[in-house]
Amino acid sequence: MFNECAVLLLSLLAALPAFSAQRAAVRPRPSMDAADQATIREIVDMERQSREASIHRDAEFSRRTLAEDYVAITPLGQVTTKQDTVSARKSGQLRYETIDVSDMVVRIYGDTAVVTARADVKGHQLGEDFSGPYRYTRVWVRRTGHWQAVSYQATVTQ
C-alpha cells in the first residue's frame, strides 16, 4: 500500500505544475531584449499561479494550462498525463502545506520557456508524509497567445 501511495504521490508531485518563483534568476544573454524580459515575467507569474493552484487543489488551473499532450516524469520514473493531473487534483487525496521555490532560472527560446528550480515541499498524501527537497524542470510553450505546460520532470534531492 505504501508503495502504491508513494508512486501516486510522486506522480502527482511531478504532474502538477506546482511551484512558483519566490526568487527567480535570469541568465543574462547579450541578445535579451524587452520582449524576452516581459516573457520571463509572464512565466514567473505562471509558476506562481501553479503553486497556488497546487496548494488549493485547483483542477481547473490544470485543465486550462496543461497541453493536451502534456507528459510528466515523476521522481520514480512514472509517466503521467494531463488527465492524471486533473484527476489527482479533484481527488483531494494530496495535500500541500507549503511549497517554497528557490534557485529558479527561466530561459526563453522564442515561444518556448524552460524553467529549472528547487522546491522544498511539505505535504501529505493519504496520511503519508512526502515532504522534502526536489529539483524540477518544466517546459512551457506559447500556443495561440497562451502559455501551456508541455513537459515536467522532478527529482528528489538531498
C-alpha positions as CSV (number, residue, x, y, z in Angstrom):
1,M,0.0,0.0,0.0
2,F,2.8,2.4,0.9
3,N,4.5,1.7,-2.5
4,E,1.3,2.5,-4.4
5,C,0.8,5.7,-2.4
6,A,4.4,6.7,-2.9
7,V,4.0,6.1,-6.7
8,L,0.8,8.1,-6.8
9,L,2.2,10.9,-4.6
10,L,5.3,11.2,-6.7
11,S,3.4,11.1,-9.9
12,L,1.1,13.8,-8.6
13,L,4.0,15.9,-7.5
14,A,5.7,15.6,-10.9
15,A,2.5,16.1,-12.8
16,L,1.3,19.1,-11.1
17,P,2.6,22.4,-12.2
18,A,3.2,23.1,-8.6
19,F,5.7,25.7,-8.0
20,S,6.1,29.4,-8.2
21,A,9.0,31.7,-8.1
22,Q,9.9,33.2,-4.8
23,R,13.3,34.0,-6.2
24,A,13.8,33.9,-9.9
25,A,17.1,34.3,-11.7
26,V,17.6,35.1,-15.3
27,R,20.8,34.1,-17.0
28,P,21.5,37.3,-18.9
29,R,22.2,36.9,-22.6
30,P,23.6,39.7,-24.8
31,S,20.5,39.4,-27.0
32,M,17.9,39.6,-24.2
33,D,15.5,42.3,-25.2
34,A,12.5,43.9,-23.6
35,A,10.2,41.2,-25.1
36,D,12.3,38.4,-23.5
37,Q,12.2,40.2,-20.2
38,A,8.4,40.5,-20.4
39,T,8.1,36.8,-21.3
40,I,10.2,35.9,-18.3
41,R,7.8,37.9,-16.1
42,E,4.9,36.0,-17.6
43,I,6.5,32.6,-17.0
44,V,7.4,33.6,-13.4
45,D,3.7,34.5,-12.9
46,M,2.6,31.2,-14.4
47,E,4.8,29.4,-11.9
48,R,3.3,31.5,-9.1
49,Q,-0.2,30.6,-10.2
50,S,0.8,26.9,-10.5
51,R,2.0,26.9,-6.9
52,E,-1.3,28.5,-5.7
53,A,-3.3,26.0,-7.7
54,S,-1.4,23.1,-6.1
55,I,-1.9,24.3,-2.6
56,H,-5.6,24.9,-3.2
57,R,-6.1,21.8,-5.4
58,D,-7.4,23.8,-8.3
59,A,-8.2,21.2,-11.0
60,E,-9.4,23.9,-13.4
61,F,-6.0,25.5,-13.5
62,S,-4.5,22.2,-14.7
63,R,-7.3,21.8,-17.3
64,R,-6.6,25.3,-18.6
65,T,-2.8,25.4,-18.6
66,L,-1.6,21.8,-19.4
67,A,-1.3,20.9,-23.1
68,E,-3.4,18.0,-24.3
69,D,-0.1,16.1,-25.0
70,Y,1.4,17.1,-21.6
71,V,3.8,14.5,-20.2
72,A,5.4,14.5,-16.8
73,I,8.1,12.2,-15.4
74,T,7.9,11.5,-11.7
75,P,11.0,11.1,-9.4
76,L,10.3,7.3,-9.7
77,G,10.2,7.4,-13.5
78,Q,6.4,7.1,-13.8
79,V,4.8,8.9,-16.8
80,T,1.7,11.0,-16.1
81,T,-0.6,12.9,-18.4
82,K,-2.9,15.9,-18.2
83,Q,-5.9,13.7,-17.3
84,D,-3.9,12.1,-14.5
85,T,-3.1,15.5,-13.1
86,V,-6.7,16.8,-13.3
87,S,-8.0,13.7,-11.6
88,A,-5.4,13.9,-8.9
89,R,-6.4,17.5,-8.1
90,K,-10.1,16.5,-8.0
91,S,-9.5,13.6,-5.6
92,G,-8.3,15.7,-2.7
93,Q,-6.0,12.9,-1.5
94,L,-2.9,15.1,-2.0
95,R,-2.4,18.0,0.4
96,Y,0.3,20.5,0.2
97,E,1.0,22.6,3.3
98,T,3.9,24.6,1.8
99,I,5.8,24.8,-1.4
100,D,8.9,27.0,-1.2
101,V,10.7,27.6,-4.5
102,S,14.2,28.9,-4.9
103,D,17.1,28.8,-7.4
104,M,14.6,29.4,-10.3
105,V,16.1,30.0,-13.7
106,V,13.9,30.9,-16.7
107,R,15.3,30.6,-20.2
108,I,13.4,31.8,-23.3
109,Y,13.7,30.3,-26.8
110,G,11.2,32.1,-28.9
111,D,7.7,30.7,-28.0
112,T,9.3,28.1,-25.6
113,A,10.4,28.7,-22.0
114,V,12.4,26.3,-19.9
115,V,12.2,26.6,-16.1
116,T,14.5,24.9,-13.6
117,A,14.2,25.3,-9.9
118,R,14.4,23.8,-6.4
119,A,11.2,23.2,-4.4
120,D,11.1,22.5,-0.7
121,V,7.7,20.8,-0.2
122,K,5.7,20.0,2.9
123,G,2.7,17.8,2.4
124,H,0.8,14.5,2.9
125,Q,-1.0,12.0,0.7
126,L,-3.3,9.6,2.4
127,G,-1.6,10.3,5.7
128,E,1.9,9.6,4.3
129,D,4.4,12.4,4.5
130,F,6.2,13.3,1.2
131,S,8.0,16.4,2.5
132,G,11.4,17.2,1.2
133,P,13.6,18.9,-1.4
134,Y,13.1,18.4,-5.1
135,R,14.5,19.9,-8.3
136,Y,12.4,20.2,-11.4
137,T,12.3,21.2,-15.0
138,R,9.2,22.5,-16.7
139,V,8.7,23.4,-20.4
140,W,6.2,26.0,-21.4
141,V,5.1,26.6,-25.0
142,R,3.1,29.7,-26.2
143,R,0.2,28.5,-28.4
144,T,-2.3,30.9,-29.8
145,G,-1.1,33.5,-27.4
146,H,-1.4,31.4,-24.2
147,W,1.3,29.6,-22.3
148,Q,0.8,25.8,-21.8
149,A,3.0,23.4,-19.9
150,V,4.0,20.6,-22.2
151,S,6.6,18.7,-20.1
152,Y,7.7,18.4,-16.5
153,Q,10.3,16.3,-14.7
154,A,11.0,16.2,-10.9
155,T,13.9,14.7,-9.0
156,V,14.2,14.1,-5.2
157,T,17.3,15.8,-3.9
158,Q,19.1,15.8,-0.5
